[in-house]
Amino acid sequence: MDKQSALQQMIDESGRIVFFGGAGVSTESGIPDFRSVDGLYHQKYDYPPETIISHSFFVENPEAFYKFYKEKMLCLDASPNAAHRKLSELEACGKLSAVITQNIDGFHQAAGSKRVLELHGSIHRNFCMRCGKFYDAAYVRDAAGIPRCSCGGMVKPDVVLYEESLDSDTLQQSVELIAGADMLIVGGTSLAVYPAAGLLRYYRGGKLVVINKSPTPMDQSADLLISGKIGEVLGAVSCR
Ligand SMILES: [Zn+2]
């Protein structure tokens, strides 16, 4: 049996699939991958991206943070791809319990997914640091320089920056979903980013599928390892 057929058979036999995804899921939508060879690390800025998107840099240099953030992270023109759409379809047909993502672009929800756990937050939620008022992504994009609230406070994206901790409820729910999954599909992530690899250890089933273009630390543990583009592989799956 070829790998695509093996994947389909596993999906056919499952009803509590959890998908765990990373940057690679969105690169096919044109969103740059922070850690890939042609990703942000190789572009020219005054500071390396991992410095700019840290909490201390945000506090000390909000202007430079927002310049980078708006140019490189606030990708409001891109749209979901075949992977996002298929995951939404799998949820709608009762196969998939949830998507757990390391991405902040909101594409899973845009594609129709209902249960999405965003480990690193979302560009679509922004809050005044003084009064807590909500602002959408377009407000941040359209602000000249640092986005300000009507109260004068600075508006901060609900995105987990380096040095910041992940939301504990989101982490706990992710653990429970993974532990209760009858199939776990891991896609588009090198699993290099905390807490990805640690979370996946909670899976106890026998259908761990890894779909990635490059090797991951989970490859040895995978029941099915598919080297390829996530949009093409998932796109070919059917919901039957
Ligand atoms: Zn305010």
Residues whose N, C-alpha, C, O or C-beta is under 5 A from the ligand:
A	BS01	ZN	C128 R130 C131 G132 K133 C149 S150 C151 G153
